[in-house]
Amino acid sequence: MRFVVLLYQEESVWAEASPQEQERLYAEHDAFAAAVTDRGCSLLAGEALTTVSTATTVRRRGDRLSVTEGPFAETTEQLGGFYLVDAPDLDVLTDLVRLLPEYTVEIRPVAEM
């Protein structure tokens, strides 16, 4: 079963992190990626995103299209990256995300169409 793992955090955490702290955070991501494989799951994709200031929001209402710069919602935490993981079930993936840095993590199954 495929799941998307969305990683939310205040952008300032990374911006204010020392080089040593950034290395620690990278190491935690590497540990997560290794554990995914070790548990028989597949890491299908994963990317960090640029800052929320680079976001573009597109809304379609009927025939009208509205394009605005910036995110749709103003929140304290921003979507900073994602992983696409093939795992046998949610319990396995929930256990694996404990290896990631301190994020708010949203896990959602990918719709099979």
Buried (B, 14 or more C-beta within 10 A) or exposed (E): BBBBBBBBBBBEBBEEBEEEEEEEBEEBBEEBBEBBEEEEBEBBEBEEEEEBEEBEEEEEEEEEEEEEEEBEEEEEBBBBBBBBBBBEEEEBBBEBBEBBBEBEBEBEEEEEE
